[in-house]
Amino acid sequence: MDVIYVIDILGTFAFAISGALVASKKEFDLFGVIILAFVTAVGGGMLRDILIDAHPINWIGDLNYIKTIAVAVVFTFLFKKKIEPLRKTFFLFDTIGISVFTLLGLQKGLSYDLPAVVAIIMGMVSAVFGGVIRDVLSREVPLIFKKEIYASACLLGGLVYLLLLKLNVDDNLNFICSAIIIILVRTLSVIYKLELPKIRDDVFTS
């Protein structure tokens, strides 16, 4: 089995658990938990496919995504109290997941002959909009809009991928290097609590 595909499934699993935990915290019922886990895990890829008119849509074309989400929901119900100590492990899966989702989305955009800038946006949509949909449905301000360098890491990784593509770097090596950039930027931003600047006061005052 393709290593990238396995990582994609692990990322889906981690994203689904993230959605299930948020739903549980909000005291959603079982249906609500399933929906939030689902949109968190595959919402970004689904939105990307809708935007570029790609068929079949990601989870429809591969039922392993639905199976993975179902396993994640059951896992959360059975081991919710034991998941918290594994937060760092799931952060790792989540971070690896966004790197893979970004690059797979970017590659898919390029395969549909989209301009490079649009393909990068599709990669970012794949990686982060599942979380945005999750936060909107749970009546929270999406995390990427207020805290942590998240989408920016995906943007940087996408730019590196396109640069290496222009330099005719081997596809697998390009994918690995670009994914590492996303993982490093995301991880270091959390470790050192780095954030993008916010608009607070006028830079120039009379």
C-alpha positions as semicolon CSV with decimal commas, in nm:
position;residue;x (nm);y (nm);z (nm)
1;M;0,000;0,000;0,000
2;D;0,122;0,351;-0,084
3;V;0,290;0,515;0,218
4;I;0,134;0,852;0,135
5;Y;-0,210;0,691;0,123
6;V;-0,151;0,534;0,467
7;I;-0,051;0,873;0,606
8;D;-0,360;1,023;0,443
9;I;-0,578;0,769;0,625
10;L;-0,397;0,835;0,957
11;G;-0,453;1,207;0,908
12;T;-0,820;1,143;0,838
13;F;-0,839;0,936;1,157
14;A;-0,680;1,214;1,364
15;F;-0,905;1,481;1,209
16;A;-1,214;1,270;1,274
17;I;-1,120;1,225;1,640
18;S;-1,065;1,602;1,665
19;G;-1,418;1,660;1,539
20;A;-1,566;1,392;1,764
21;L;-1,397;1,540;2,072
22;V;-1,527;1,889;1,994
23;A;-1,878;1,748;1,946
24;S;-1,853;1,560;2,275
25;K;-1,736;1,874;2,456
26;K;-2,038;2,058;2,314
27;E;-2,260;1,770;2,434
28;F;-2,381;1,679;2,085
29;D;-2,572;1,355;2,047
30;L;-2,437;1,056;1,852
31;F;-2,558;1,194;1,519
32;G;-2,395;1,528;1,591
33;V;-2,069;1,357;1,682
34;I;-2,070;1,161;1,356
35;I;-2,144;1,471;1,146
36;L;-1,873;1,680;1,313
37;A;-1,619;1,398;1,283
38;F;-1,713;1,356;0,917
39;V;-1,686;1,721;0,813
40;T;-1,362;1,766;1,005
41;A;-1,202;1,468;0,836
42;V;-1,317;1,506;0,476
43;G;-1,485;1,847;0,457
44;G;-1,178;2,021;0,316
45;G;-1,123;1,764;0,043
46;M;-1,494;1,759;-0,038
47;L;-1,506;2,138;-0,071
48;R;-1,197;2,128;-0,295
49;D;-1,353;1,868;-0,524
50;I;-1,676;2,067;-0,547
51;L;-1,486;2,385;-0,634
52;I;-1,284;2,221;-0,912
53;D;-1,574;1,999;-1,025
54;A;-1,382;1,676;-0,956
55;H;-1,580;1,353;-0,956
56;P;-1,619;1,130;-0,773
57;I;-1,580;1,348;-0,463
58;N;-1,302;1,222;-0,234
59;W;-1,499;1,014;0,018
60;I;-1,749;0,890;-0,241
61;G;-1,471;0,749;-0,457
62;D;-1,296;0,576;-0,167
63;L;-1,510;0,422;0,108
64;N;-1,202;0,372;0,326
65;Y;-1,250;0,733;0,438
66;I;-1,597;0,657;0,572
67;K;-1,471;0,341;0,741
68;T;-1,186;0,537;0,901
69;I;-1,424;0,802;1,033
70;A;-1,656;0,534;1,174
71;V;-1,364;0,370;1,354
72;A;-1,254;0,709;1,488
73;V;-1,601;0,782;1,630
74;V;-1,621;0,442;1,800
75;F;-1,266;0,486;1,930
76;T;-1,357;0,825;2,078
77;F;-1,668;0,685;2,249
78;L;-1,474;0,395;2,399
79;F;-1,155;0,572;2,498
80;K;-1,240;0,939;2,537
81;K;-1,073;0,970;2,879
82;K;-0,762;0,792;2,756
83;I;-0,722;1,007;2,446
84;E;-0,621;1,325;2,632
85;P;-0,280;1,188;2,740
86;L;-0,220;1,106;2,372
87;R;-0,274;1,467;2,269
88;K;0,087;1,504;2,147
89;T;0,056;1,186;1,941
90;F;-0,262;1,308;1,775
91;F;-0,104;1,649;1,720
92;L;0,170;1,469;1,529
93;F;-0,086;1,277;1,319
94;D;-0,280;1,601;1,265
95;T;0,031;1,788;1,155
96;I;0,143;1,511;0,921
97;G;-0,215;1,494;0,795
98;I;-0,234;1,862;0,701
99;S;0,098;1,836;0,518
100;V;-0,026;1,541;0,312
101;F;-0,372;1,695;0,256
102;T;-0,211;2,019;0,137
103;L;0,017;1,852;-0,115
104;L;-0,243;1,605;-0,240
105;G;-0,487;1,893;-0,289
106;L;-0,219;2,094;-0,468
107;Q;-0,135;1,801;-0,693
108;K;-0,501;1,749;-0,773
109;G;-0,539;2,115;-0,861
110;L;-0,241;2,096;-1,095
111;S;-0,381;1,778;-1,253
112;Y;-0,691;1,981;-1,343
113;D;-0,469;2,240;-1,512
114;L;-0,545;2,510;-1,258
115;P;-0,307;2,806;-1,232
116;A;-0,036;2,750;-0,971
117;V;-0,179;3,006;-0,727
118;V;-0,524;2,846;-0,747
119;A;-0,375;2,498;-0,702
120;I;-0,202;2,617;-0,382
121;I;-0,533;2,755;-0,256
122;M;-0,696;2,418;-0,328
123;G;-0,422;2,253;-0,124
124;M;-0,489;2,487;0,167
125;V;-0,864;2,430;0,136
126;S;-0,805;2,054;0,153
127;A;-0,598;2,088;0,470
128;V;-0,777;2,349;0,679
129;F;-1,139;2,388;0,578
130;G;-1,253;2,070;0,750
131;G;-1,154;2,238;1,075
132;V;-1,321;2,563;0,969
133;I;-1,650;2,382;0,900
134;R;-1,617;2,198;1,234
135;D;-1,572;2,525;1,424
136;V;-1,858;2,699;1,244
137;L;-2,098;2,411;1,315
138;S;-1,994;2,411;1,681
139;R;-2,038;2,792;1,699
140;E;-1,672;2,871;1,752
141;V;-1,449;3,122;1,575
142;P;-1,236;2,901;1,346
143;L;-0,898;2,836;1,508
144;I;-0,701;2,929;1,197
145;F;-0,847;3,282;1,206
146;K;-0,730;3,369;1,554
147;K;-0,446;3,147;1,671
148;E;-0,145;2,947;1,557
149;I;0,036;2,936;1,225
150;Y;-0,167;2,672;1,046
151;A;-0,277;2,770;0,697
152;S;0,043;2,972;0,656
153;A;0,248;2,655;0,703
154;C;0,044;2,492;0,427
155;L;0,100;2,794;0,203
156;L;0,476;2,783;0,256
157;G;0,490;2,408;0,190
158;G;0,287;2,454;-0,128
159;L;0,525;2,723;-0,253
160;V;0,824;2,499;-0,184
161;Y;0,655;2,217;-0,376
162;L;0,600;2,441;-0,680
163;L;0,958;2,569;-0,665
164;L;1,102;2,218;-0,655
165;L;0,863;2,118;-0,933
166;K;1,006;2,397;-1,148
167;L;1,356;2,267;-1,070
168;N;1,252;1,917;-1,190
169;V;1,318;1,757;-0,853
170;D;1,203;1,394;-0,828
171;D;0,831;1,382;-0,741
172;N;0,870;1,166;-0,429
173;L;1,161;1,372;-0,298
174;N;0,968;1,690;-0,370
175;F;0,665;1,560;-0,180
176;I;0,876;1,458;0,120
177;C;1,072;1,786;0,136
178;S;0,759;2,000;0,104
179;A;0,575;1,794;0,368
180;I;0,870;1,832;0,606
181;I;0,856;2,210;0,563
182;I;0,487;2,216;0,661
183;I;0,547;1,985;0,958
184;L;0,845;2,189;1,084
185;V;0,675;2,528;1,050
186;R;0,355;2,403;1,216
187;T;0,543;2,229;1,499
188;L;0,784;2,515;1,570
189;S;0,501;2,768;1,568
190;V;0,323;2,571;1,840
191;I;0,639;2,508;2,046
192;Y;0,738;2,875;2,039
193;K;0,379;3,006;2,037
194;L;0,428;3,198;1,714
195;E;0,131;3,379;1,564
196;L;0,066;3,602;1,267
197;P;0,034;3,974;1,347
198;K;-0,310;4,109;1,431
199;I;-0,461;4,443;1,338
200;R;-0,478;4,637;1,663
201;D;-0,407;5,011;1,631
202;D;-0,317;5,244;1,348
203;V;0,047;5,217;1,253
204;F;0,055;5,586;1,175
205;T;-0,124;5,831;1,398
206;S;-0,165;6,201;1,348
